[in-house]
Amino acid sequence: MKTVRLTTAQALLRFLDNQYIEFDGKEIKFVEGVFGIFGHGVVVGLGEALASRENKLPFYQAKNEQGAGHAAMGFAKQHNRLRIMAVCSSIGPGALNMVTAAGTATVNHIPVLFLPSDSFACRQPDPVLQQVETPCNYTITANDAFKAVSRYWDRVSRPEQLMTAMINAFRVLTDPAEAGAVTVSLPQDVQGEAWDYPEEFLAKRVHHIERRIPSSGQIERSAALIRAAKKPLVICGGGVRFSRAGRELETFCEKHRVPFAETQAGKGIIPWDNPWNLSGIGTTGSLAANRIAKEADLVIAAGTRLGDFTTCSKWLFQNPDCKILGINVASFDAYKMNGEPIAADAKLTLDALNAALEGYASAWGGRIKEVKDEWNAEVDRLYSENIPPDPSGKPLLSQARVLGELNDRLLPKDAIVISGSGSIPSDMQRVWRTRAPDTYHMEYGFSCMGYEVAAALGVKIAFPDKEVVVIIGDGAYTMLHTELLTAVQENKKIITVVLDNAGFHCIDNLQHSQGIEKFGNEWKTRDEKTNRLEGEPVQVDYAKNAESWGALGLRARTPEELKRAVEAALAAKGPALIDVKVGAKTMTKGYESWWRVGTAQVSTNPEVEKAAKAMAEETAKARKF
């Protein structure tokens, strides 16, 4: 067997550069580059290999390790999991900064390869700088924190262990049912140690992503459930997108007169104006989708993990005869809510059901058009909403109005829009009218504040010819926006629209809804008398912040100013940020939805106890499993 003498890090990069996937007959290079920040634990090992002129994988210098992970996730998500990035870091704090990003990737089933450095495997210089010591178990390091948020975890403590570690890593990264964060921990001494690696390990490797074919029994059971239903409803999840099943779902709904509602991950697969598209469903869903869900006697959960926002904490499906049919490549998700599990590919399953259900049509009749027309009128109202000025007399825009201006008038129809947490995802799932496929990019599985700007960088690297627009609240922007500097450095034009309502008002709304007095969610100074954050409002100029990074800073308070700002941003050659001042309570409200939260059952505040009683009453209406 021919071998090549390489360091562990050099062999790792050569291996990564030779990984390909085959999907539906098309062969694609799988690993496109590496994000990272060099620290002492990585710069002389993996860093040496990355710096070598022999290395072909591009390196992107991040400004925050969590941001690097989010950028890699945004890249892979926008590529529908067919291309990925690796992310490297030093040991200790650098590695731990990536844990949140790893959790975000795993919850959303997005493949990202995390390569955190670790303390010395030989233990001779221990404790080294940034090493976390656990006196009761010396095998535990900071990188063990990744175990809870990784689909696969390994530590390469000897150079030859790299081979089994990477084969298993790519087994998971290329599996549609298992995809998520993969963590391969690299002790800093092992990175630079040499070994004679077999050329076979370093050669081109093609991973075949096979569609899981539904069995005849599965199709028969599914068809029987659907035929027995008078009012079925499809929930279109992210699995439909990743399976490329949009056309099959559209055919299914049209042929059998079945409406569908969208999760955050499934939104935009089929255009908003399709007659069977009810928009978002659940706690952040539309009036149309939620009303129909309450009446449905069968819910076909296609490619969704049925999270609590989708199901309104299992409260939404109020028809006592309602059954669940789970279509998912991951059997874990197909079994949710006591569903009939169909662990198979969404595209193949919907195609087979179209044939098996010949002659079947639902009994919804004109009900779907009725609720859809009512909802469209409501969205039109929100899109033209005017609100009073702020206390100083300066004009303000409503958050819903800004979305309407961007969506209906200002942005190209094929612009990729990105968001991730707060009230903006709620509004966008309800009212954003997606006109082109793969243009709605939302992280809401983990609802991770700070995902947005970093992910936009990854999306722009993935699709440099598309306009990439971040729509973000001031709370999420202040939490993590440093990859805006990387976008400037790389000359990757992303447009960031900051909707500034001076606080964490999504959570302020939740706080108020449960009877709690305002506390800790608004951008206000500390009042010396009360020792609470209820003094003067804090004024922030986010456009100046962007300018300090080297981006174009713009401002808007009126529809006319927003129009001019968007035009300038679209015309710019580099990154731009638009600071839009919006009213604090101008997001959309809940539309016949509910969400279970842990309201205090005992309180000196009678409003809290009242809210707890109401919470208990609604909880009793929810399904038990």
Secondary structure, 3 states (H helix, E strand, C coil): CCEEEEEHHHHHHHHHCCEEEEECCEEEECEEEEEECCCCCCCCCHHHHHHCCCCCCCEEECCCHHHHHHHHHHHHHHCCCCCEEEEEECCCHHHHCCHHHHHHHHHCCCCEEEEEEECCCCCCCCCCCCCCCCCCCCCCCHHHHHHHHCCEEEECCCHHHHHHHHHHHHHHHCCCCCCCEEEEEEEHHHHHCEEEEEHHHHCCEEEECCCCCCCHHHHHHHHHHHHHCCCEEEEECHHHHHCCCHHHHHHHHHHHCCCEEECCCCCCCCCCCCCCEEEECCCCCCHHHHHHHHHCCEEEEECCCCCHHHHCCCCCCCCCCCEEEEECCCHHHHCHHHCEEECCCHHHHHHHHHHHCCCCCCCCCCHHHHHHHHHHHHHHHHHCCCCCCCCCCCCCECHHHHHHHHHHHHCCCCCEEEECCCHHHHHHHHHCCCCCCCCEEECCCCCCCCHHHHHHHHHHHHCCCCCEEEEEEHHHHHHCCCHHHHHHHHCCCEEEEEEECCECHHHHHHHHHCCCCCCCCECECCECCCCECCCCECCCCHHHHHHHHCCEEEEECCHHHHHHHHHHHHHCCCCEEEEEEECCCCCCCCCCCCCCCCCCCCCCCHHHHHHHHHHHHHHCCCCCC
